[in-house]
Amino acid sequence: MKKETNIDKELERFDQRLEEMGIRFKDANQFKVREDVFDDVTLLALYKLVHKKWLSVIGGSISTGKEANVFYGEREGAGIAIKIYRIRTANFTTMSSYITGDPRFSHVKKSKKELIFAWTRKEFSNLVRARNAGIAVPEPMVWDRNILIMSFIGEGERPYPQLRNADLNDPSKTYGWILHAIDVLYKKAELVHADLSEFNILYGDQLYFIDMGQSVTRDHPRALPFLMRDIKNINRFFKNRCDIRTDVEIFNDITGRNEAEQ
């Protein structure tokens, strides 16, 4: 008979706490991420969200990024995406560079916990602005501390594939749509995605921009370099798939500037 380890005991206590909170796990394969993700702060946020009936089930892992884990979940039987920023292991220095200079968050304290809470709120705000501008993004529903709940983008319990894994029927049309979305995001939402690539675009019934926590407003001191980086990433991906425009041409059209070709 296998001897019960301290980790097993901790996980058992963890499950008891979740059960008391009314949270049900749909996929037992979450054990490996629990210690890193579900700390006391996160559990408190989950408790509040469950109490307010924003979620009832946590399902399987959708993705594990540099700073956060995203889980499939359910609210009243409908699919949702639950994004949890990891307080213990998130990169404080990297996140700080996107917060500093954003007038919306100039009051944020410099502690790691406060920065991550601000980052969660920032992604919620960015998604609202993008969605109001007509960009296809997950619908932001609610946030609390380091947890963001959004609409689930996919079919059944399977998310749509990232652009890098998608079978593109018409690469030229897809390329044009992305450039248009970057333009609308900049001019209408007054945002720059700041980490746009084939990893942060989902390809399904339409194209969706995701992972907008790092997105910055146009008046951010690094907005223009971030915009150019986004453009370069998209051109790099499409250069062997369809005819592309030059980085500078796209940049000038979006910003109204007159930068010269390098």
SEGUVEX-304433 format. One line per 4 residues: their letters; for each residue x, y, z of C-alpha. Coordinates in Angstrom, 2 decimals. Example, Ala and Ser with C-alpha at 12.3 -4.5 7.8 and 13.67 -1.06 7.14 Angstrom:
! residues 2
AS> 12.30 -4.50 7.80; 13.67 -1.06 7.14
! end
This chain:
! residues 262
MKKE> 0.00 0.00 0.00; 1.40 3.38 -1.04; 2.42 5.56 1.88; 0.66 8.91 2.02
TNID> 3.13 11.78 1.59; 2.98 15.29 3.00; 2.07 16.53 -0.48; -0.84 14.08 -0.63
KELE> -2.07 15.36 2.74; -1.78 18.99 1.59; -3.71 18.23 -1.59; -6.40 16.46 0.43
RFDQ> -6.75 19.51 2.69; -6.78 21.70 -0.42; -9.65 19.67 -1.91; -11.57 19.89 1.35
RLEE> -11.26 23.68 1.32; -12.47 23.82 -2.28; -15.40 21.57 -1.45; -16.32 23.81 1.47
MGIR> -16.21 26.77 -0.90; -18.53 25.03 -3.35; -15.92 24.68 -6.09; -15.84 21.45 -8.04
FKDA> -12.89 20.25 -10.13; -13.89 18.61 -13.37; -10.40 17.30 -14.12; -8.32 15.57 -11.47
NQFK> -5.18 16.33 -13.44; -4.90 19.72 -11.73; -2.77 18.31 -8.90; 0.48 19.23 -10.59
VRED> -0.36 22.94 -10.77; -2.19 23.46 -7.49; 0.73 24.22 -5.24; 2.00 26.92 -7.60
VFDD> -1.35 28.46 -8.56; -3.86 28.07 -5.75; -2.30 29.93 -2.84; -4.30 31.56 -0.01
VTLL> -4.82 34.83 -1.90; -6.15 32.98 -4.94; -8.41 30.78 -2.84; -9.90 33.87 -1.20
ALYK> -10.57 35.41 -4.62; -12.12 32.14 -5.81; -14.31 32.05 -2.74; -15.65 35.53 -3.46
LVHK> -16.30 34.71 -7.11; -18.07 31.46 -6.21; -20.12 33.23 -3.54; -21.22 35.77 -6.16
KWLS> -22.01 32.87 -8.54; -19.46 33.78 -11.19; -18.22 30.18 -11.37; -19.12 26.75 -10.08
VIGG> -16.70 24.38 -11.84; -12.99 24.48 -12.66; -12.11 22.16 -15.52; -8.95 21.28 -17.36
SIST> -6.01 23.56 -18.08; -6.33 25.53 -21.32; -2.88 27.08 -21.27; 0.11 27.78 -19.07
GKEA> 1.84 31.03 -19.89; 4.82 32.91 -18.51; 2.76 34.65 -15.84; -0.60 32.89 -15.65
NVFY> -2.58 29.68 -15.98; -5.89 29.58 -17.84; -8.52 26.98 -16.96; -11.76 25.97 -18.55
GERE> -14.64 26.57 -16.17; -18.39 26.74 -16.02; -20.93 29.24 -14.82; -24.52 28.03 -14.72
GAGI> -23.56 25.32 -17.21; -21.96 27.70 -19.72; -18.25 27.60 -20.53; -15.94 30.31 -19.21
AIKI> -12.18 30.89 -19.14; -10.58 31.42 -15.71; -7.23 33.18 -15.88; -5.16 33.04 -12.70
YRIR> -1.99 35.12 -12.42; 0.62 33.36 -10.33; 1.59 35.55 -7.39; 4.56 33.41 -6.34
TANF> 6.31 33.02 -9.69; 5.18 35.87 -11.95; 7.99 37.99 -13.39; 7.78 41.20 -11.37
TTMS> 10.38 43.08 -13.47; 8.78 42.31 -16.84; 5.27 43.19 -15.68; 6.45 46.42 -14.09
SYIT> 7.81 47.69 -17.42; 4.30 47.60 -18.94; 2.60 49.20 -15.92; 5.10 52.04 -15.49
GDPR> 4.09 54.89 -17.79; 0.42 53.88 -17.98; -1.52 56.82 -16.50; -4.37 54.49 -15.54
FSHV> -2.13 52.78 -13.00; 0.23 55.53 -11.86; -1.03 55.11 -8.26; -0.17 51.40 -8.03
KKSK> 2.17 50.47 -5.21; 5.42 48.75 -6.08; 4.79 45.53 -4.13; 4.60 42.37 -6.20
KELI> 1.11 41.48 -5.01; -0.30 44.94 -5.75; 1.34 44.92 -9.17; -0.27 41.60 -10.10
FAWT> -3.68 42.79 -8.89; -3.23 45.91 -11.06; -2.16 43.73 -14.01; -5.35 41.68 -13.71
RKEF> -7.44 44.84 -13.61; -5.45 46.19 -16.55; -6.22 43.17 -18.72; -9.90 43.46 -17.85
SNLV> -9.85 47.15 -18.82; -7.96 46.48 -22.05; -10.41 43.78 -23.09; -13.33 46.14 -22.45
RARN> -11.73 48.86 -24.59; -10.85 46.46 -27.40; -14.30 44.90 -27.40; -16.01 48.32 -27.41
AGIA> -13.89 49.23 -30.44; -15.18 46.17 -32.31; -12.11 43.93 -31.94; -12.89 40.23 -31.43
VPEP> -11.53 39.41 -27.95; -12.80 37.29 -25.06; -15.64 39.05 -23.27; -14.36 40.17 -19.85
MVWD> -16.88 39.27 -17.15; -15.32 40.01 -13.76; -11.98 40.21 -11.97; -10.94 39.83 -8.35
RNIL> -7.38 40.15 -7.08; -5.34 37.93 -9.43; -8.25 36.17 -11.17; -9.93 37.22 -14.42
IMSF> -13.04 35.48 -15.73; -13.80 35.76 -19.45; -15.97 34.12 -22.07; -14.54 30.86 -23.38
IGEG> -13.33 31.02 -26.99; -13.70 27.59 -28.55; -16.04 24.69 -29.21; -17.22 22.35 -26.48
ERPY> -14.40 22.42 -23.95; -11.66 22.79 -26.56; -10.22 26.26 -27.24; -9.73 27.41 -30.79
PQLR> -6.15 26.81 -32.00; -3.50 29.49 -31.89; -2.77 31.02 -35.27; 0.56 29.17 -35.40
NADL> -1.27 25.81 -35.31; -4.16 26.72 -37.60; -4.74 25.54 -41.16; -5.20 28.86 -42.95
NDPS> -7.64 28.70 -45.86; -6.69 32.15 -47.13; -3.45 33.49 -45.57; -3.69 36.79 -47.45
KTYG> -7.18 37.47 -46.11; -6.11 36.51 -42.58; -3.09 38.80 -42.83; -5.27 41.68 -43.97
WILH> -7.72 41.13 -41.13; -4.95 41.21 -38.53; -3.48 44.44 -39.90; -6.95 45.99 -39.88
AIDV> -7.47 44.88 -36.27; -4.12 46.38 -35.22; -5.17 49.63 -36.90; -8.58 49.70 -35.19
LYKK> -7.04 48.80 -31.86; -4.64 51.74 -32.16; -7.03 54.35 -33.57; -10.33 53.49 -31.92
AELV> -9.42 51.68 -28.69; -6.21 53.75 -28.40; -4.28 50.63 -27.45; -1.23 48.74 -28.64
HADL> -1.34 45.00 -27.99; 2.42 44.98 -27.21; 2.84 41.20 -27.43; 1.03 40.31 -30.64
SEFN> 2.18 37.19 -32.45; 0.90 33.87 -33.78; 0.76 32.73 -30.14; -1.76 35.41 -29.07
ILYG> -4.29 35.11 -31.89; -6.91 32.36 -31.90; -8.23 31.04 -35.21; -11.82 29.82 -35.12
DQLY> -15.15 31.12 -36.40; -13.18 34.36 -36.66; -9.82 35.65 -35.39; -9.50 36.66 -31.75
FIDM> -6.80 38.69 -30.03; -6.01 37.29 -26.58; -3.55 37.91 -23.70; -3.94 41.66 -23.43
GQSV> -2.60 42.20 -19.95; 0.53 43.89 -21.27; -1.35 46.08 -23.79; -0.60 49.78 -23.37
TRDH> -2.39 53.01 -24.20; -1.19 55.16 -27.09; 0.29 57.70 -24.68; 2.52 55.11 -23.02
PRAL> 6.19 56.10 -23.54; 6.95 52.78 -25.25; 3.73 52.48 -27.27; 5.35 53.11 -30.66
PFLM> 8.24 50.64 -30.21; 5.71 48.05 -29.01; 3.54 48.72 -32.08; 6.50 48.24 -34.41
RDIK> 7.38 45.00 -32.65; 3.81 43.73 -33.12; 3.97 44.57 -36.82; 7.33 42.85 -37.25
NINR> 6.02 39.71 -35.52; 3.01 39.49 -37.83; 5.11 40.12 -40.94; 7.60 37.47 -39.83
FFKN> 4.83 34.91 -39.53; 3.21 35.70 -42.89; 6.29 36.43 -45.03; 6.39 32.88 -46.44
RCDI> 2.61 32.50 -46.58; 1.48 35.51 -48.64; 2.61 38.87 -49.98; 3.25 41.31 -47.15
RTDV> 3.72 45.05 -46.80; 6.84 46.55 -45.27; 7.00 47.11 -41.51; 7.45 50.86 -41.90
EIFN> 4.63 51.24 -44.44; 2.18 49.58 -42.05; 3.52 51.58 -39.09; 3.14 54.90 -40.95
DITG> -0.40 54.07 -42.11; -1.49 53.26 -38.55; 0.21 56.13 -36.76; 0.09 58.85 -39.44
RNEA> 3.82 59.32 -39.03; 6.38 59.48 -41.82; 9.15 57.17 -40.67; 11.73 56.30 -43.31
EQ> 12.54 52.76 -44.39; 15.67 51.40 -42.70
! end
